[in-house]
């Protein structure tokens, strides 16, 4: 799809401004990736597809708190995801029959969750919504997770009552909506009850109706030595009344941490010409479904718009990580198409250094209340090798070049030839904190994309530990078309977050 046009027009006004900004940034990154694909890199590379599938399987199991799979099981599940990627490129029609087959074919954790009746039709309807690809994928994810949680199935299309209210289709024509409007919801969107309190329809300007289930999640375990769990069908149309929840087995991880919702989101994104999203064990999707219409107070923070927005923002971060990985693959670009981000990198680096110096001026006074001998310094370097000025070596802490490579590896990209580093060094009692905030080029040769990453190590008498434990979603990504002023709030928030986490770890661990 042409995200340069639709990325602006297909994000409904009912979403928060943060969603609009994040999707606009993702669209710019996707355009750059699409340009590089025309000059030598291919998203269909079998080795890259299999490596990505393996990483997603391993990260999802870690996110669900499950042990690693034995090699034969891991290979079988890789094969299933590779086949899904082949389906997306073959243009398989995403109808109810396809989804019914897919639901029962995707390996599940044990004990498997049964598939509710008419789940294929429900998923096919969710997959056909005309909106931004990330919103559609997030909606499909949540629809699937809520269905697996045992939410009452929505009535079939022929059971919907009188049609009411116009909806603007993508061609501007009015199309009918199901009846049952229940008044305005958060952010100006309308929330419409469709099948009692357990499900509803979220009406968003410019998109129309999005069915939203309000099922709750349930918690838990898996035996990696057991054969792959097979999903059994839920009650058939003739054996249970419409809307009856499927019986849910005790134990096992909740639905939003199971493979099927992630597989469906990946399929939706691949059909929109995007790579499947990465999975980060540190970034869980929203577990609880939206409250019933009329909920107020704290419950509104977890309403349908907020829940969908949170899932869109998470998928945007994970999709950005996947695009960074794609942009790290070599491409033979003509000279005219090689974007130069050096000026942007230098501008962002200068701001990071100045910001850390301001933060450390106040931090120094606080730390000296704890330890009068505390020392704090901020250094800067644009050289890929060697220590930053004012950064004394600490036994056990790897050199900056090694930490630079580790930060890029965690963020799923190959670092380019240029980088800009800011270092914060804190010595407090018996603890030595060494924090790096890096502005790195993505890809070698460089793609023009920049990634703001970090690495934090704390050395005490007990050894050296990573105080940040960052994942692939913990990164700010900039493209050559970005302006430093526009993206600075995100970079500033990232720098503040890693500094706060690192110093907090230091003050808890140091003995003073």
KADAUR-V913693 format. One record per residue. N is the residue number from 1. RES is the residue in one small letter. PHI is phi in radians with two decimals (999 if undefined). NEAR is the number of other ideal C-beta (glycine too) atoms within 10 Angstrom. D_CENTER is the distance of its C-alpha to the mean C-alpha in Angstrom with 2 decimals. Layout:
N;RES;PHI;NEAR;D_CENTER, N;RES;PHI;NEAR;D_CENTER
This chain:
1;x;999;15;20.57, 2;x;-1.55;9;21.70, 3;x;-1.22;23;18.75, 4;x;-1.11;12;21.24, 5;x;-1.62;10;23.05, 6;x;-1.42;17;20.70, 7;x;-1.05;22;17.72, 8;x;-1.59;13;20.17, 9;x;-1.59;11;22.05, 10;x;-1.77;20;19.58, 11;x;-1.67;24;17.49, 12;x;-1.10;23;19.77, 13;x;-1.14;12;21.57, 14;x;-1.21;21;20.75, 15;x;-1.45;24;17.21, 16;x;-1.08;16;17.04, 17;x;-1.06;7;17.59, 18;x;-1.04;13;14.30, 19;x;-1.18;23;12.61, 20;x;-1.04;16;15.39, 21;x;-1.13;16;15.03, 22;x;-1.15;23;11.35, 23;x;-1.24;25;11.98, 24;x;-1.12;13;15.27, 25;x;-1.12;22;13.96, 26;x;-1.13;24;11.63, 27;x;-1.08;21;14.81, 28;x;-1.14;20;16.90, 29;x;-1.16;25;14.91, 30;x;-1.15;24;15.08, 31;x;-1.08;16;18.79, 32;x;-1.14;20;19.45, 33;x;-1.11;23;17.95, 34;x;-1.10;15;20.08, 35;x;-1.12;15;23.06, 36;x;-1.17;23;22.80, 37;x;-1.08;17;22.63, 38;x;-1.34;10;25.99, 39;x;-2.31;11;27.43, 40;x;2.09;11;27.01, 41;x;-1.89;20;23.53, 42;x;-2.25;11;22.62, 43;x;-1.27;19;19.37, 44;x;-1.65;10;21.74, 45;x;-1.03;13;22.77, 46;x;-1.01;10;23.39, 47;x;-1.15;7;22.82, 48;x;-1.16;16;19.41, 49;x;-1.09;20;18.38, 50;x;-1.22;16;19.78, 51;x;-1.08;13;18.34, 52;x;-1.12;26;14.76, 53;x;-1.10;22;15.66, 54;x;-1.10;17;17.19, 55;x;-1.12;15;14.39, 56;x;-1.16;24;11.99, 57;x;-1.10;22;14.98, 58;x;-1.16;16;15.74, 59;x;-1.20;20;12.42, 60;x;-1.16;21;12.27, 61;x;-1.12;23;15.89, 62;x;-1.15;15;15.40, 63;x;-1.09;20;12.80, 64;x;-1.44;20;15.53, 65;x;1.33;13;18.23, 66;x;-1.89;19;20.03, 67;x;-1.26;12;22.11, 68;x;-1.09;12;21.63, 69;x;-1.46;21;23.22, 70;x;-1.17;10;26.56, 71;x;-0.96;8;26.69, 72;x;-1.20;8;28.16, 73;x;-1.16;17;25.59, 74;x;-1.08;17;22.73, 75;x;-1.11;12;24.47, 76;x;-1.12;13;24.96, 77;x;-1.29;22;21.33, 78;x;-1.02;19;20.49, 79;x;-1.00;12;23.20, 80;x;-1.12;17;21.70, 81;x;-1.26;24;18.35, 82;x;-1.14;16;20.46, 83;x;-1.09;12;22.64, 84;x;-1.10;21;19.81, 85;x;-1.08;21;18.98, 86;x;-1.10;12;22.74, 87;x;-1.05;16;22.88, 88;x;-1.13;19;20.38, 89;x;-1.37;12;22.60, 90;x;-1.43;7;25.72, 91;x;1.27;8;24.99, 92;x;-1.05;14;25.54, 93;x;-1.27;7;26.12, 94;x;-1.54;22;23.49, 95;x;-1.81;14;26.16, 96;x;-1.07;15;26.76, 97;x;-1.10;12;28.56, 98;x;-1.09;17;25.77, 99;x;-1.19;24;23.25, 100;x;-1.05;18;25.96, 101;x;-1.17;11;26.47, 102;x;-1.12;21;22.85, 103;x;-1.01;24;22.31, 104;x;-1.54;17;25.25, 105;x;-1.68;14;24.54, 106;x;-1.24;22;21.05, 107;x;-1.03;22;21.80, 108;x;-1.98;24;20.99, 109;x;-1.31;23;21.22, 110;x;-1.87;19;24.66, 111;x;-1.30;16;26.13, 112;x;-1.22;20;24.54, 113;x;-1.54;27;23.83, 114;x;-1.21;20;26.25, 115;x;-1.48;23;25.28, 116;x;-1.21;25;26.74, 117;x;-1.14;23;29.28, 118;x;1.00;19;28.42, 119;x;-1.17;26;24.75, 120;x;-1.07;20;24.94, 121;x;-1.15;18;26.24, 122;x;-1.08;24;23.65, 123;x;-1.24;27;20.74, 124;x;-1.09;18;22.67, 125;x;-1.15;18;23.12, 126;x;-1.14;23;19.44, 127;x;-1.29;21;18.66, 128;x;-1.73;11;21.44, 129;x;-1.13;19;20.43, 130;x;-1.55;12;20.97, 131;x;-2.82;21;18.20, 132;x;-1.09;28;15.39, 133;x;-0.95;25;13.53, 134;x;-1.22;31;10.07, 135;x;-1.20;25;12.13, 136;x;-1.10;24;14.00, 137;x;-1.13;30;11.25, 138;x;-1.14;28;9.91, 139;x;-1.12;24;13.63, 140;x;-1.10;27;14.45, 141;x;-1.00;28;12.04, 142;x;-1.21;29;13.68, 143;x;-1.05;26;17.04, 144;x;-1.15;28;17.02, 145;x;-1.08;28;16.07, 146;x;-1.19;27;18.77, 147;x;-1.11;31;21.24, 148;x;-1.19;28;20.95, 149;x;-1.29;22;21.50, 150;x;1.66;23;24.86, 151;x;-1.14;24;24.59, 152;x;-0.98;22;27.71, 153;x;-1.20;27;27.41, 154;x;-1.18;25;27.88, 155;x;-1.11;16;31.28, 156;x;-1.13;13;31.72, 157;x;-0.96;9;32.17, 158;x;-1.29;5;35.97, 159;x;-1.67;9;36.05, 160;x;-1.23;15;34.56, 161;x;-1.26;10;37.27, 162;x;-0.99;8;38.67, 163;x;-1.45;11;36.44, 164;x;-2.55;12;36.01, 165;x;1.40;17;34.49, 166;x;-1.47;12;33.49, 167;x;-2.25;14;30.07, 168;x;-1.45;13;29.64, 169;x;-1.36;12;28.45, 170;x;-1.21;13;27.11, 171;x;-1.62;6;30.77, 172;x;1.55;6;31.76, 173;x;-1.36;9;33.82, 174;x;-1.40;10;33.93, 175;x;-2.21;13;32.67, 176;x;-1.29;13;33.39, 177;x;-2.02;19;31.20, 178;x;-1.09;19;31.92, 179;x;-1.28;13;34.13, 180;x;2.01;16;33.33, 181;x;-1.05;15;31.97, 182;x;-2.13;15;31.67, 183;x;1.69;10;31.35, 184;x;-1.28;12;28.77, 185;x;-1.96;25;25.51, 186;x;-1.17;18;23.31, 187;x;1.05;18;22.77, 188;x;1.42;12;25.61, 189;x;-1.41;22;24.06, 190;x;-1.72;20;26.41, 191;x;-1.90;25;25.76, 192;x;-2.12;24;27.99, 193;x;-1.18;17;29.10, 194;x;-2.08;21;29.31, 195;x;-2.61;19;30.27, 196;x;1.45;11;31.23, 197;x;-1.23;12;29.17, 198;x;-1.51;21;26.71, 199;x;-2.65;25;25.15, 200;x;-2.89;27;25.15, 201;x;-2.21;22;24.33, 202;x;-1.70;25;22.29, 203;x;-1.70;21;24.10, 204;x;-2.01;24;22.23, 205;x;-0.97;14;24.35, 206;x;1.53;16;24.23, 207;x;-2.07;26;22.48, 208;x;1.77;22;24.70, 209;x;-1.55;20;24.03, 210;x;-2.17;26;20.81, 211;x;-1.10;22;21.84, 212;x;-2.25;24;20.20, 213;x;-1.53;25;21.15, 214;x;-2.09;23;21.89, 215;x;-1.31;22;22.10, 216;x;-1.75;13;21.45, 217;x;-1.51;18;19.68, 218;x;-2.31;17;21.83, 219;x;-1.47;12;21.46, 220;x;1.58;15;21.89, 221;x;-2.84;14;23.72, 222;x;-2.65;20;24.16, 223;x;-1.79;11;26.91, 224;x;-1.13;13;25.78, 225;x;-1.47;9;29.41, 226;x;-1.31;9;29.62, 227;x;-1.14;10;29.41, 228;x;-0.96;15;26.25, 229;x;-1.26;18;26.03, 230;x;-1.86;12;27.05, 231;x;-1.36;20;25.91, 232;x;-1.57;14;29.06, 233;x;-1.19;14;29.59, 234;x;-1.36;24;29.94, 235;x;-1.05;16;33.18, 236;x;-1.32;9;34.60, 237;x;-1.07;11;35.72, 238;x;-1.52;6;39.25, 239;x;-1.96;9;38.63, 240;x;-2.63;16;36.66, 241;x;-1.15;9;36.82, 242;x;-1.02;14;34.15, 243;x;1.60;16;31.45, 244;x;-1.28;15;32.25, 245;x;-1.22;17;29.28, 246;x;-1.24;22;29.00, 247;x;-1.16;12;30.17, 248;x;-1.84;17;27.40, 249;x;-1.20;12;28.28, 250;x;-1.30;8;28.41, 251;x;1.39;13;25.96, 252;x;1.54;23;22.90, 253;x;-1.10;24;19.21, 254;x;-1.14;19;18.11, 255;x;-1.06;24;16.93, 256;x;-1.26;24;13.24, 257;x;-1.90;23;13.23, 258;x;-1.68;24;15.32, 259;x;-1.12;23;14.91, 260;x;-1.04;27;16.00, 261;x;-1.03;24;13.25, 262;x;-1.19;26;10.73, 263;x;-1.11;23;13.65, 264;x;-1.17;25;14.31, 265;x;-1.09;26;10.95, 266;x;-1.10;26;11.38, 267;x;-1.05;25;14.97, 268;x;-1.07;26;14.43, 269;x;-1.22;23;12.42, 270;x;-1.13;20;15.04, 271;x;-1.20;19;17.73, 272;x;-1.72;17;16.60, 273;x;1.12;15;17.07, 274;x;-2.21;24;13.54, 275;x;-1.24;21;12.55, 276;x;-1.09;26;10.64, 277;x;-1.21;28;6.96, 278;x;-1.19;24;7.06, 279;x;-2.17;26;6.93, 280;x;-2.13;23;7.53, 281;x;-1.11;15;10.49, 282;x;-1.62;13;10.22, 283;x;-2.18;18;7.17, 284;x;-1.58;13;8.59, 285;x;-1.25;21;8.19, 286;x;-1.11;20;11.32, 287;x;-1.49;17;14.34, 288;x;-1.56;14;17.23, 289;x;-1.40;24;18.24, 290;x;-1.24;28;19.78, 291;x;-1.28;21;23.35, 292;x;-1.20;17;26.35, 293;x;-0.98;18;27.76, 294;x;1.66;11;29.81, 295;x;-1.14;17;27.67, 296;x;-2.44;8;27.87, 297;x;1.17;7;27.19, 298;x;-1.09;8;24.33, 299;x;-1.09;14;23.50, 300;x;-1.13;15;22.59, 301;x;-1.15;12;19.62, 302;x;-2.06;16;18.16, 303;x;-1.27;25;19.63, 304;x;-1.07;26;18.38, 305;x;-1.17;24;17.29, 306;x;-1.13;19;15.56, 307;x;-1.14;23;13.80, 308;x;-1.13;25;12.68, 309;x;-1.07;22;11.72, 310;x;-1.08;18;9.58, 311;x;-1.23;24;7.70, 312;x;-1.10;25;7.72, 313;x;-1.14;19;6.56, 314;x;-1.12;20;3.42, 315;x;-1.09;25;3.30, 316;x;-1.11;24;5.16, 317;x;-1.11;21;4.02, 318;x;-1.25;27;3.12, 319;x;-1.22;27;6.04, 320;x;-1.08;26;7.77, 321;x;-1.08;27;8.05, 322;x;-1.13;22;9.43, 323;x;-1.19;25;11.69, 324;x;-1.07;25;12.90, 325;x;-1.09;22;13.95, 326;x;-1.13;27;15.69, 327;x;-1.26;26;17.41, 328;x;-1.40;19;18.78, 329;x;-1.40;17;20.97, 330;x;-1.07;12;24.51, 331;x;-2.52;20;25.77, 332;x;-1.63;9;29.35, 333;x;-1.45;18;28.97, 334;x;-1.04;7;32.19, 335;x;-0.93;5;33.05, 336;x;-1.19;5;32.61, 337;x;-1.81;13;28.94, 338;x;-1.58;12;27.97, 339;x;-1.22;16;26.23, 340;x;-1.93;11;27.27, 341;x;-1.92;23;24.96, 342;x;-1.06;15;27.52, 343;x;-1.10;10;28.60, 344;x;-1.11;21;25.12, 345;x;-1.07;23;24.41, 346;x;-1.14;15;27.72, 347;x;-1.14;16;27.28, 348;x;-1.14;22;23.93, 349;x;-1.06;24;25.47, 350;x;-1.04;15;28.56, 351;x;-1.16;19;26.69, 352;x;-1.07;24;24.72, 353;x;-1.06;21;28.06, 354;x;-1.10;13;29.89, 355;x;-1.15;19;27.28, 356;x;-1.14;22;27.34, 357;x;-1.12;14;31.13, 358;x;-1.10;11;31.32, 359;x;-1.12;19;29.10, 360;x;-1.32;19;31.16, 361;x;-1.08;11;34.44, 362;x;-1.34;9;33.81, 363;x;-1.09;18;32.17, 364;x;-1.04;14;35.34, 365;x;-1.16;11;37.57, 366;x;-1.17;12;35.59, 367;x;-1.16;24;35.54, 368;x;-1.26;14;39.25, 369;x;-1.22;8;39.95, 370;x;-1.44;12;38.57, 371;x;-2.54;17;40.19, 372;x;-1.00;8;42.73, 373;x;-1.61;10;42.21, 374;x;-1.03;21;38.43, 375;x;-2.22;14;37.46, 376;x;-2.33;20;34.54, 377;x;-2.53;17;34.12, 378;x;-2.12;24;31.71, 379;x;-2.12;17;32.05, 380;x;-2.54;19;30.90, 381;x;-2.71;22;31.02, 382;x;-1.95;14;30.21, 383;x;-1.72;13;31.50, 384;x;-1.23;16;29.37, 385;x;-2.16;10;31.81, 386;x;1.51;12;33.72, 387;x;-1.29;18;33.16, 388;x;-1.26;20;32.42, 389;x;-0.96;11;35.51, 390;x;1.31;13;36.27, 391;x;-1.98;22;34.00, 392;x;-1.18;12;36.40, 393;x;-1.17;10;35.45, 394;x;-2.18;16;34.85, 395;x;-0.95;7;35.83, 396;x;1.62;12;32.90, 397;x;-1.50;19;30.31, 398;x;-1.05;15;29.31, 399;x;-1.15;11;30.35, 400;x;-0.96;24;28.02, 401;x;-1.08;15;27.69, 402;x;-1.21;11;26.38, 403;x;-1.21;22;23.92, 404;x;-1.05;21;22.76, 405;x;-1.13;15;22.14, 406;x;-1.15;17;20.30, 407;x;-1.11;26;17.91, 408;x;-1.17;24;17.21, 409;x;-1.09;13;16.91, 410;x;-1.11;22;14.24, 411;x;-1.54;28;12.20, 412;x;1.17;25;13.07, 413;x;-2.48;28;15.74, 414;x;-1.60;20;19.53, 415;x;-1.23;24;21.11, 416;x;-1.48;24;23.65, 417;x;-1.23;10;27.24, 418;x;-1.89;18;26.83, 419;x;-2.67;25;25.18, 420;x;-2.32;25;26.02, 421;x;-2.04;26;25.98, 422;x;-2.13;25;26.63, 423;x;-2.08;23;27.79, 424;x;-2.12;29;28.50, 425;x;-2.04;21;31.09, 426;x;-2.23;24;32.20, 427;x;-1.96;21;35.09, 428;x;-2.31;24;35.71, 429;x;0.94;17;38.42, 430;x;-1.68;14;37.60, 431;x;-1.92;22;33.95, 432;x;-2.17;22;32.80, 433;x;-1.69;26;29.29, 434;x;-2.19;27;28.15, 435;x;-1.96;27;25.01, 436;x;-2.04;24;23.87, 437;x;-2.00;26;21.66, 438;x;-2.02;25;21.39, 439;x;-1.90;27;21.02, 440;x;-2.08;26;20.73, 441;x;-1.30;24;21.22, 442;x;-1.73;30;18.83, 443;x;1.62;23;20.91, 444;x;-2.42;13;24.56, 445;x;-1.15;13;26.22, 446;x;-1.09;22;24.00, 447;x;-1.57;31;21.82, 448;x;1.66;25;22.24, 449;x;-1.45;28;18.63, 450;x;-2.03;30;18.42, 451;x;-2.21;25;15.96, 452;x;-1.66;25;16.76, 453;x;-2.19;29;16.35, 454;x;-2.68;26;18.47, 455;x;-2.56;28;20.49, 456;x;-2.27;25;22.59, 457;x;-2.18;21;25.47, 458;x;-2.10;27;28.05, 459;x;-1.87;18;31.46, 460;x;-2.29;18;33.82, 461;x;-1.10;9;36.79, 462;x;-1.63;10;34.55, 463;x;2.17;8;32.64, 464;x;-1.99;16;29.52, 465;x;-2.24;15;26.02, 466;x;-1.44;15;22.54, 467;x;-1.57;21;22.05, 468;x;-1.85;21;18.40, 469;x;0.86;12;16.59, 470;x;-1.36;21;13.60, 471;x;-1.96;21;10.62, 472;x;-1.20;26;8.89, 473;x;-1.49;22;6.44, 474;x;-1.58;21;9.90, 475;x;-2.95;24;11.38, 476;x;-1.90;23;12.74, 477;x;-1.92;25;13.33, 478;x;-2.15;26;16.57, 479;x;-1.95;23;18.50, 480;x;-0.99;16;22.32, 481;x;-1.34;15;22.66, 482;x;-1.26;19;21.10, 483;x;-1.84;10;23.63, 484;x;-1.02;17;23.52, 485;x;-1.08;9;24.56, 486;x;-1.16;12;21.79, 487;x;-1.67;21;18.94, 488;x;-1.03;17;20.84, 489;x;-0.95;11;19.53, 490;x;-1.21;17;15.99, 491;x;-1.15;21;17.76, 492;x;-1.06;15;20.20, 493;x;-1.11;11;17.75, 494;x;-1.13;18;16.10, 495;x;-1.08;23;19.69, 496;x;-1.09;13;20.84, 497;x;-1.13;14;18.14, 498;x;-1.20;23;18.86, 499;x;-1.15;22;22.57, 500;x;-1.10;12;22.66, 501;x;-1.15;17;20.99, 502;x;-1.17;22;23.24, 503;x;-1.20;24;26.39, 504;x;-1.06;11;25.76, 505;x;-1.13;19;25.64, 506;x;-1.09;23;28.78, 507;x;-1.17;17;30.74, 508;x;-1.33;10;30.06, 509;x;-1.60;18;31.06, 510;x;-1.25;22;33.98, 511;x;-1.84;10;37.47, 512;x;-2.33;13;39.47
